[in-house]
């Protein structure tokens, strides 16, 4: 490599000659405000991305009810999860909205959760009582031991009651999920079976008690008079 009089360099490599002229570069420094603006823009984009992820994961838990199909009010089943090992079913009752009042007195709702096996009542749980509200927030989870080979024979019955200290409790509405269900209840049950260990949440509209009992094929228990002595 030899220096030429014009300030360039002459490179010789295996018989090939080339001349390269080097010019000094006077790069202007990047302003500090530009660096700060870029950093702020990146931070905003990351924040929006995280918000979108959180919204996607929490939408089923806080989504508004899709409109009343019946006058009894919807109820949100927060989590219905089936775990194969161990064989468990987790039922979470998140909240209810716009329940139908039973009378002119304040409504104190609570929820009963029944498992029906082969059309017979098998296991049951109930939530705490919420005072004087038609849109109660429960946020309670119940765990049931269910053998996996019995899952096709199980129905999950959700009923909402009005607690009464003086007289008997009165049912506000009812619904059930299982292989014998239809519509959203059947889809919710199928999603649960297709996605073990992942919570599947959905709003459901309550139905009349006699309609659900007829669909389940449950026999009403009649109180027969006792013989007098």
Protein Blocks (a to p, Z undefined) as FASTA:
>chain_A
ZZdfkopacddeehiacdddddddddddddfklmmmmmmmmmmmmmmmmmmmmmmmmmmm
mcccebjfbfnbpaddfbacddfbdcddddddfbdehiacfblbdcdddddddddeehia
fbdcdddddehiabdcfkpacdddddfklmmmpccddddddddfklccddfbdcdedjkb
ghjllmmmmmmmmmghiacddddddddfklmmmmnopacddddddddZZ
